Amino acid sequence: MSASQIFFYVAIVIVVAIYVRQFLIKRSIVQYDAGSVSAKLQAKENIVLLDVRTSAERSRRHIPGSIHMPLHELKGRISELGKFKDKEIVCYCQSGSRSLSAANILKHQGFRVANLSGGISSWM
């Protein structure tokens, strides 16, 4: 087997592993569509919206009342979310991928979390 074939097979294994990991994470996190989150907000349910996009993305549009904490800052700022331990934190990003990672991080820290499936793109 040549080096290029080995590289190709290793690349395939890595890609498959990433998709399997994302699939398993997605199954372990509650997924809400935009309508469900909107209804929860209108009913004044005990939820907090967490925007994990960059500052530039947030400046273009965001869900009013949401908290902003970019994904790359989340681990270093997680203590700021301690006051929301009694609430469900619904994470969102542009499409729902980064927010799924954020929800997974928060879940492992003992938070009640959910993900806005489709991100802010589905909200608008």
C-alpha positions as CSV (number, residue, x, y, z in Angstrom):
1,M,0.0,0.0,0.0
2,S,1.4,3.4,-1.0
3,A,1.7,6.4,1.3
4,S,-1.0,8.2,-0.5
5,Q,-3.4,5.3,-0.1
6,I,-2.7,5.2,3.7
7,F,-3.2,8.9,3.9
8,F,-6.6,8.6,2.1
9,Y,-7.8,5.8,4.4
10,V,-6.7,7.7,7.5
11,A,-8.5,10.8,6.3
12,I,-11.7,8.8,5.7
13,V,-11.5,7.3,9.2
14,I,-11.0,10.8,10.7
15,V,-14.0,12.3,8.8
16,V,-16.2,9.3,9.8
17,A,-15.1,9.7,13.4
18,I,-16.0,13.4,13.5
19,Y,-19.4,12.7,12.0
20,V,-20.1,9.9,14.5
21,R,-19.0,12.1,17.4
22,Q,-21.3,14.9,16.2
23,F,-24.2,12.4,15.8
24,L,-23.7,11.1,19.3
25,I,-23.5,14.6,20.8
26,K,-26.6,15.7,18.9
27,R,-28.5,12.7,20.3
28,S,-27.5,13.5,23.9
29,I,-28.5,17.2,23.7
30,V,-32.1,18.4,23.6
31,Q,-32.9,20.0,20.2
32,Y,-35.4,22.8,19.9
33,D,-36.7,24.4,16.7
34,A,-37.1,28.1,16.5
35,G,-40.9,27.9,17.1
36,S,-40.4,25.9,20.4
37,V,-37.8,28.4,21.7
38,S,-40.1,31.3,20.8
39,A,-43.0,29.7,22.6
40,K,-40.9,29.1,25.7
41,L,-39.8,32.7,25.7
42,Q,-43.3,34.0,25.3
43,A,-44.5,31.6,28.1
44,K,-41.7,33.1,30.2
45,E,-40.3,29.6,30.9
46,N,-37.1,29.3,32.8
47,I,-34.7,29.5,29.9
48,V,-31.6,31.6,28.9
49,L,-30.4,32.0,25.3
50,L,-26.7,31.8,24.8
51,D,-25.2,33.2,21.6
52,V,-21.9,31.5,21.0
53,R,-21.1,33.2,17.7
54,T,-18.3,35.8,17.1
55,S,-18.8,39.4,18.0
56,A,-18.9,40.3,14.3
57,E,-21.7,37.8,13.7
58,R,-23.7,39.0,16.7
59,S,-23.4,42.7,15.6
60,R,-25.2,41.8,12.4
61,R,-28.2,40.2,14.2
62,H,-29.0,38.4,17.4
63,I,-32.0,37.2,19.4
64,P,-33.0,40.0,21.8
65,G,-32.3,39.2,25.4
66,S,-29.6,36.6,24.6
67,I,-26.3,36.4,26.4
68,H,-23.2,36.6,24.2
69,M,-20.3,34.3,24.9
70,P,-18.3,33.2,21.9
71,L,-17.5,29.5,21.7
72,H,-13.7,30.1,21.9
73,E,-14.2,32.0,25.2
74,L,-16.7,29.6,26.7
75,K,-14.4,27.4,28.8
76,G,-12.6,30.4,30.3
77,R,-15.8,32.3,31.1
78,I,-18.0,29.3,32.2
79,S,-18.1,30.6,35.8
80,E,-20.2,33.6,34.6
81,L,-23.0,31.2,33.8
82,G,-23.2,29.8,37.3
83,K,-26.1,32.1,38.1
84,F,-28.1,30.2,35.5
85,K,-27.7,26.7,37.0
86,D,-31.4,26.7,37.8
87,K,-32.4,27.5,34.2
88,E,-32.2,25.7,30.9
89,I,-29.5,27.3,28.7
90,V,-30.4,27.2,25.0
91,C,-27.3,27.6,22.9
92,Y,-27.4,29.1,19.4
93,C,-24.9,30.0,16.6
94,Q,-25.3,30.6,12.9
95,S,-26.4,27.1,11.9
96,G,-26.4,24.9,15.0
97,S,-23.0,23.3,14.9
98,R,-20.9,25.5,17.2
99,S,-23.9,25.7,19.6
100,L,-24.0,22.0,19.8
101,S,-20.4,22.0,20.9
102,A,-21.1,24.7,23.5
103,A,-24.1,22.8,24.8
104,N,-22.0,19.7,25.2
105,I,-19.3,21.6,27.1
106,L,-22.0,23.1,29.4
107,K,-23.7,19.7,29.9
108,H,-20.4,18.2,31.1
109,Q,-20.2,21.1,33.6
110,G,-23.6,20.2,35.1
111,F,-25.8,22.7,33.3
112,R,-29.2,21.9,31.8
113,V,-28.8,22.7,28.1
114,A,-30.4,22.5,24.8
115,N,-29.5,23.5,21.2
116,L,-31.4,25.7,18.8
117,S,-31.4,23.4,15.8
118,G,-30.6,25.4,12.6
119,G,-29.2,28.3,14.6
120,I,-30.2,31.9,14.2
121,S,-30.7,31.1,10.5
122,S,-33.8,29.2,11.5
123,W,-34.9,31.9,13.9
124,M,-35.1,34.6,11.2
